[in-house]
């Protein structure tokens, strides 16, 4: 709750013309109380809401009740900076120092992983992005399967790509990857093997061009 | 479930249930598992569907995807912003230009730049041309799946005109990679406007032909009417979008219902919906949308503004830190990108929301209780592109 006031000081919530999204925030706060941790509002553009982990499923129910009937997507965010950068390091040099500081995006956060989902109200044509922290020890949030039927496949995908479990999901099988695949590909510390087995040509292509070689030869 | 249906849908539902009950009393059959795909003449790409049959009737169905997963979300993280459009071109390969637009718009929103009006209009024209290229193939392919061979030849013949138009502007028939942050790579070529008008006339003729040949056909109607009904609530809950949701009576089109720096709000067109929610409704809505798209293109050509096609953007593009979501009404439905930037040369995370993934996830609900030949009709009318499911 306290963070909302912080947002107000940074960019005023009371800009004219977005009573609609402010109304949604007020209504969500009325329904969720303390579970609504933080909000981020870009007037006439978009709305982000962060809720407590325990309130993940109740938030879905509240939103469905408020008319957000259309389920857009559900996925996760890994806020750890990639230890491999963009995979363009020179393998002959020692790896550069990279920050390991976890910095969350809009509406803040406390953990490395966050689940986020987006639902839309098809009558008022307004959508909201909901975020929730995923506890590092359990890596589990409640499933939205019973709230939005479409969350089924999205949670399966998030589970295999990030290793986040969804309590109450009936069937968390792999959807894309082979059943015996190990590791969670979309985590930042999962290396992109295509960049590992063959060094990035833009960095390590040190052979001189044939024309240059000939020039050097004639110079001697 | 019956309370979610309209009266008309309820009647067909009750009739179907009564027929099933009769059948179940008459025949005692053993269950059987049928594996359709990954390679099957009636599937586009490699979607595999496992169905459990009781006689001719499906009791359980599960689409199994991942045969074409290319990991674009991971790949985007090691590429710069302009390089990502090359990847996303290949998501829905029949309407490739339309895939680039929401990503570019998301990056532009974070950079707070806006393309000049002429670029916006040309973008919209190309967007609608890729919609036509995509949906004409659907209309032709639909016939093949129901046993009519002629429409597909018509479709490929007339789709060629649209692909030639796209090629004349972008240089690529399937993967234009033409959209840039801040505008477009090039202006329209000389003579494009006349060619385009001619092409749109041909597409309208094609729509009339398909309506005579296929949509109005008695066999086609018998195969599709009342088959695969998706009620409004189910469609919304599964996140169906595009023509699939409009065929279930939801009047919602992202071209009209959101503010984007595109030119759709400058022209006069309408959103088609159908109350039935069955396979026929989905095909019908797509046909009408193709016609509407030709009208949009015609009007945009009339009012094309002059001016530059690129806004002022730095040569090396760094996108300020932030998060942005932009989705557009693509040929298959809502296609959106959630772009997280850390102020770097490339995105920190890109979540790609593709339409077919949600559209096909309803299949296991929808296929329960239908007959084997209807599986093909339903899948054809849901219309998925494998690259759009697997990304």
Boltz contact constraints between the chains, C-beta under 6 A:
constraints:
  - contact:
      token1: [A, 69]
      token2: [B, 236]
      max_distance: 6.0
  - contact:
      token1: [A, 70]
      token2: [B, 236]
      max_distance: 6.0
  - contact:
      token1: [A, 71]
      token2: [B, 239]
      max_distance: 6.0
  - contact:
      token1: [A, 72]
      token2: [B, 239]
      max_distance: 6.0
  - contact:
      token1: [A, 73]
      token2: [B, 353]
      max_distance: 6.0
  - contact:
      token1: [A, 75]
      token2: [B, 351]
      max_distance: 6.0
  - contact:
      token1: [A, 77]
      token2: [B, 349]
      max_distance: 6.0
  - contact:
      token1: [A, 86]
      token2: [B, 78]
      max_distance: 6.0
  - contact:
      token1: [A, 87]
      token2: [B, 78]
      max_distance: 6.0
  - contact:
      token1: [A, 105]
      token2: [B, 323]
      max_distance: 6.0
  - contact:
      token1: [A, 105]
      token2: [B, 340]
      max_distance: 6.0
  - contact:
      token1: [A, 106]
      token2: [B, 323]
      max_distance: 6.0
  - contact:
      token1: [A, 122]
      token2: [B, 250]
      max_distance: 6.0
  - contact:
      token1: [A, 122]
      token2: [B, 252]
      max_distance: 6.0
  - contact:
      token1: [A, 125]
      token2: [B, 257]
      max_distance: 6.0
  - contact:
      token1: [A, 148]
      token2: [B, 237]
      max_distance: 6.0
  - contact:
      token1: [A, 149]
      token2: [B, 237]
      max_distance: 6.0
  - contact:
      token1: [A, 149]
      token2: [B, 238]
      max_distance: 6.0
  - contact:
      token1: [A, 150]
      token2: [B, 237]
      max_distance: 6.0
  - contact:
      token1: [A, 150]
      token2: [B, 238]
      max_distance: 6.0
  - contact:
      token1: [A, 150]
      token2: [B, 239]
      max_distance: 6.0
  - contact:
      token1: [A, 150]
      token2: [B, 358]
      max_distance: 6.0
  - contact:
      token1: [A, 153]
      token2: [B, 361]
      max_distance: 6.0
  - contact:
      token1: [A, 176]
      token2: [B, 66]
      max_distance: 6.0
  - contact:
      token1: [A, 176]
      token2: [B, 69]
      max_distance: 6.0
  - contact:
      token1: [A, 185]
      token2: [B, 74]
      max_distance: 6.0
  - contact:
      token1: [A, 186]
      token2: [B, 74]
      max_distance: 6.0
  - contact:
      token1: [A, 192]
      token2: [B, 74]
      max_distance: 6.0
  - contact:
      token1: [A, 192]
      token2: [B, 78]
      max_distance: 6.0
